[in-house]
Amino acid sequence: MAGAFIPAALTMVRRGTSRLFPVIRLAAADLARNARHVAGRIAVVLMSTAFAVTVIVVAAAESERDRVEYRP
């Protein structure tokens, strides 16, 4: 599913950049032109970010639980 969504999303991003700075327009055009090659890399970055956020949330929850259960 993500394989079909990401190239379509990159194409939509390219269409919405007409009023932005030229550098951003060029980057968006390059991403849209190479959408099939970039889609896998974007999926990896999204999964890595989700994993990092999960680790941080679990660590914060365990830390808070330890703080509440602490008995001096």
Backbone bond lengths (Angstrom), bond angles and torsions (degrees), N, CA, C in turn:
res aa  C-N    CA-C-N  psi(-1)  N-CA   C-N-CA  omega(-1)  CA-C   N-CA-C  phi
1 M - - - 1.441 - - 1.530 111.23 -
2 A 1.330 116.67 -45.63 1.457 119.43 -179.14 1.522 111.07 -64.50
3 G 1.327 116.70 -29.55 1.451 120.04 179.96 1.512 112.91 -62.26
4 A 1.328 117.48 -31.21 1.463 120.68 179.37 1.519 111.52 -89.90
5 F 1.330 116.97 -28.85 1.458 120.28 -176.08 1.528 112.41 -74.45
6 I 1.308 117.62 -43.19 1.471 120.75 -173.17 1.527 112.21 -63.77
7 P 1.343 120.86 -46.85 1.468 118.20 176.92 1.533 112.85 -61.33
8 A 1.333 116.73 -37.03 1.468 119.32 177.80 1.525 110.70 -66.05
9 A 1.309 116.71 -39.94 1.465 120.37 178.63 1.532 110.90 -65.54
10 L 1.331 117.07 -39.20 1.463 119.96 178.03 1.526 111.30 -64.74
11 T 1.306 117.14 -36.61 1.465 120.36 177.01 1.521 110.49 -65.89
12 M 1.328 117.09 -39.96 1.470 120.43 177.97 1.524 110.66 -66.30
13 V 1.330 117.17 -36.63 1.468 120.65 177.87 1.521 109.69 -63.05
14 R 1.317 116.98 -41.26 1.467 120.67 -179.96 1.523 110.88 -61.41
15 R 1.327 116.86 -40.12 1.463 120.18 -178.98 1.527 112.15 -67.47
16 G 1.333 117.17 -29.69 1.453 120.43 -176.56 1.516 115.09 -89.22
17 T 1.311 118.86 9.46 1.459 121.10 -175.22 1.522 113.77 -103.86
18 S 1.308 118.04 14.89 1.460 119.59 -173.82 1.526 113.25 -65.37
19 R 1.323 118.63 -25.14 1.473 120.66 -178.44 1.520 113.55 -101.03
20 L 1.289 117.65 5.27 1.462 120.60 -177.44 1.534 110.57 -90.94
21 F 1.323 115.33 177.41 1.457 121.49 179.75 1.524 110.70 -62.65
22 P 1.327 117.12 151.46 1.471 120.15 -178.10 1.531 113.66 -57.91
23 V 1.325 117.63 -36.33 1.463 119.90 -179.16 1.531 110.18 -63.49
24 I 1.322 116.38 -42.16 1.466 120.63 179.37 1.527 110.20 -67.81
25 R 1.319 116.57 -39.39 1.479 119.77 177.55 1.524 110.71 -61.77
26 L 1.328 117.17 -43.00 1.465 120.47 179.42 1.524 111.45 -64.81
27 A 1.331 117.15 -41.75 1.464 120.72 178.86 1.528 110.44 -63.81
28 A 1.333 116.82 -43.39 1.467 120.22 179.54 1.526 110.88 -65.07
29 A 1.326 117.17 -39.18 1.465 120.43 178.43 1.521 110.55 -65.02
30 D 1.329 116.86 -40.37 1.461 120.64 178.49 1.528 110.73 -65.33
31 L 1.331 117.20 -42.05 1.464 120.34 177.56 1.520 111.34 -62.34
32 A 1.324 116.86 -44.43 1.465 120.31 -178.80 1.529 111.35 -67.09
33 R 1.325 116.50 -35.61 1.462 120.35 -179.20 1.535 110.62 -67.96
34 N 1.317 116.70 -35.34 1.467 121.72 -178.98 1.523 111.10 -108.33
35 A 1.313 117.57 35.75 1.465 122.20 -172.35 1.527 112.64 -59.49
36 R 1.298 118.21 -39.88 1.470 120.41 -178.47 1.528 111.55 -65.15
37 H 1.319 117.53 -36.67 1.458 121.12 -179.70 1.525 111.28 -77.20
38 V 1.304 116.57 -33.04 1.461 121.59 -176.10 1.526 111.13 -81.03
39 A 1.314 117.97 -24.67 1.472 121.65 -174.24 1.522 111.89 -58.52
40 G 1.295 118.14 -42.90 1.463 120.83 179.27 1.511 112.33 -64.07
41 R 1.314 116.17 -40.71 1.469 119.83 179.86 1.523 111.06 -67.22
42 I 1.325 116.25 -39.40 1.460 119.79 178.11 1.524 110.05 -65.27
43 A 1.309 118.07 -40.00 1.463 121.37 178.25 1.528 110.84 -62.18
44 V 1.323 117.17 -39.96 1.468 120.47 178.38 1.527 110.57 -65.35
45 V 1.310 117.28 -42.48 1.464 120.51 178.79 1.521 110.58 -63.93
46 L 1.332 117.70 -42.27 1.462 120.80 178.02 1.525 111.34 -62.03
47 M 1.323 117.39 -43.70 1.464 120.28 179.49 1.524 111.21 -66.35
48 S 1.321 117.28 -39.89 1.464 120.65 178.29 1.523 111.22 -63.55
49 T 1.321 115.93 -41.81 1.457 120.33 178.55 1.521 110.62 -64.93
50 A 1.316 117.48 -43.06 1.471 120.96 178.22 1.518 110.65 -61.96
51 F 1.310 117.81 -41.08 1.462 121.19 178.29 1.529 110.80 -63.93
52 A 1.327 117.27 -45.08 1.463 120.76 -179.97 1.526 111.05 -62.50
53 V 1.312 117.79 -42.59 1.463 121.39 178.52 1.520 110.33 -63.67
54 T 1.316 117.59 -41.03 1.468 121.32 178.17 1.519 111.02 -61.27
55 V 1.321 117.19 -44.82 1.461 120.95 179.26 1.521 110.62 -61.89
56 I 1.310 117.82 -42.99 1.459 121.51 -179.39 1.521 111.21 -65.58
57 V 1.328 117.65 -42.71 1.471 120.86 179.96 1.521 110.56 -64.98
58 V 1.322 117.78 -43.67 1.461 120.81 178.97 1.523 110.58 -63.97
59 A 1.321 117.87 -42.56 1.464 120.83 178.85 1.523 111.20 -63.35
60 A 1.321 117.32 -41.56 1.463 120.37 178.81 1.530 111.20 -65.78
61 A 1.335 117.08 -39.49 1.462 120.56 178.90 1.526 111.03 -65.94
62 E 1.311 117.54 -42.99 1.460 120.25 178.49 1.521 111.24 -65.82
63 S 1.308 117.05 -39.30 1.461 120.80 177.84 1.528 111.01 -62.53
64 E 1.314 116.35 -43.88 1.464 120.47 178.59 1.524 110.74 -65.52
65 R 1.319 117.29 -40.98 1.467 120.50 178.13 1.526 110.43 -62.48
66 D 1.321 117.07 -42.73 1.459 120.64 178.33 1.526 110.93 -64.30
67 R 1.318 116.72 -37.25 1.470 120.19 179.62 1.522 110.18 -65.55
68 V 1.326 117.13 -42.58 1.469 121.15 -178.42 1.530 110.72 -69.50
69 E 1.311 118.46 -37.72 1.460 121.94 -177.07 1.522 113.57 -83.83
70 Y 1.309 118.65 -4.68 1.465 121.67 -176.82 1.514 110.45 -67.73
71 R 1.321 117.01 130.66 1.461 123.62 176.64 1.539 107.40 -124.22
72 P 1.312 117.95 111.59 1.480 119.68 -179.02 1.514 112.92 -70.34
